[in-house]
Amino acid sequence: MCRKATHAGSWYDDDGPTLDAELQANLEAVTPDANQPSLISEGEVFVPPVRGCKAIIAPHAGYLWSGPAAAWAYKCIDTTGIKRVFILGPSHHVYLDGCALSRHNVYQTPLGDLPLDRETIDELAKTGQFETMSSTTDDDEHSIEMHLPYVRKVFQGIDIKIVPILVGGINKAVEAKFGSILAPYLAREDTFTVVSSDFCHWGYRFRYQYYYPAPLPLPSDARPYSISGSKPPSKDHPIWMSITDLDREGMNILELTSGEMGGGDHRKSASKAHEEFEAYLLRTKNTICGRHPIGVLMGALGTLEDEHGERYRATLRWVRYEQSKPVTGPKEESVSYASAYVTF
């Protein structure tokens, strides 16, 4: 069975050469002189591809909006020795209390087909923990498909197979459970993982207008609130800056880096980051659509740390953050896009 590229021609170009040229231009635009100082400081060296890169987090909107930001994640990939790519995407159209696998053998893209790793998919199915997507669900979902052209482009000429996994609206414990199932695969030298997520969806259409009235940390006399006609934003703190603060708060929680303080290693564990991320989401209700695939990734990283210690102590670094529009008024809307890489 073959899944067609159902969003080609609308969410991205359906002409192979045109699409290839667009992705190539996006990837070539990822250069050190284009670094965002708020993410990559002047003293840091960011020269992709990142050696030992094992996973990325990247957005899945239409390429006109999120394609350039996604390129920052895909430029990080070290393709050496990779034979299998897991793609974890959130379910946008059907209720799913768990994770689901594809029944297809091939996914089409305008840049060439991507065969599915049926052997690995069958192994996962035998755990009894996964559902199987209907063909309609598979065709309708964009969160996985939007990564396929980039995967095919970056792994051009390399014999790889993919393992698409649709992630439902699961809680932290279930995220950790699926993370523990996927952890042994993430640890394999020949396996890579793509986690699909946009960040804040802000605006009346998204039923989310959360607002910080001042830069973080908030003064003691300030409280976040939902913007309305009777309670507009502060003139001193535009809405787009509040959205940035909100997203960066979550990104900082997820970031895993080594830190030498007082002579000791105070690096945060993936399990701790997972716990703090859940608390952040409960508090802010930030509309990060891929929060559950991110949770599964953090569960997998936490499992590897718990079982293997320092050998699999992860680093997660953000390399790009963008918004579809700098919102200044309550009737406007935007979606945020963030890209990160993971190494051991």
Secondary structure, 3 states (H helix, E strand, C coil): CEECCCCECCCECCCHHHHHHHHHHHHHCCCHHHCCCCCCCCCCCCCCCCCCEEEEEECCCCHHHHHHHHHHHHCCCCCCCCCEEEEEEECCCCCCCCEEECCCCEECCCCCCEEECHHHHHHHHCCCCEEECCHHHHHHCCCCHHHHHHHHHHCCCCCCEEEEEEECCCCHHHHHHHHHHHHHHHHCCCEEEEEECCCCEEEHHHCECEECCCCCCCCCCCCCEECECCECCCCCCCHHHHHHHHHHHHHHHHCECCCEECCEECCCCHHHHHHHHHHHHHHHCCCCCCHHHHHHHHHHHHHHHHHHHHHHCCEEEEEEEEECCCCCCCCCCEEEEEEEEEEC
